[in-house]
């Protein structure tokens, strides 16, 4: 079983479900009567954005952006660029960035600056499923945060290591041997 590569389940499928329903209720209450657009970040926020959108009881639109990723490493290079921009305008709309995880905060700062300077939303907020504060270098306000996570490399529910493990239905920590070359 390739799930054997997981050392510890940090957040179970049921916990993810419960928290996302709660986030959906908060967003529904806060954005009632306004034109809401999700700006979800590929590929990590794919599962989260799909489940969160269904937990929000409001008409909304969903768009995707893609940022350069870590590549095959587990640490951020600190250099970010945009691989895919928005498909629709968000000018004068209430935009909510949907992120999988905020680690150093560098990607989020890059995206925030890009959206504010090129796309002019009426307002911009952040919803991140996971918040890894230990290595934060840039602190932007995260209006909706799902869970705090420790300083460990986590995978599952959209988050990958070398593009794998995104389809695990929970968030887990990989065995250290997985980072070394092996049969995984
Ligand atoms: P930051 O720019 O350092 O905040 O990193 C943000 C991006 O790095 C996230 O959107 C993820 O794609 C990736 N990332 C950061 N930590 C992890 C992790 O523990 N597992 C998988 N991806 C991660």
Boltz pocket constraint, residues with backbone or C-beta under 6 A from the ligand:
constraints:
  - pocket:
      binder: B
      contacts: [[A, 41], [A, 44], [A, 69], [A, 70], [A, 74], [A, 76], [A, 99], [A, 100], [A, 101], [A, 102], [A, 103], [A, 104], [A, 105], [A, 106], [A, 107], [A, 108], [A, 132], [A, 152], [A, 153], [A, 154], [A, 155], [A, 159], [A, 160], [A, 161]]
      max_distance: 6.0
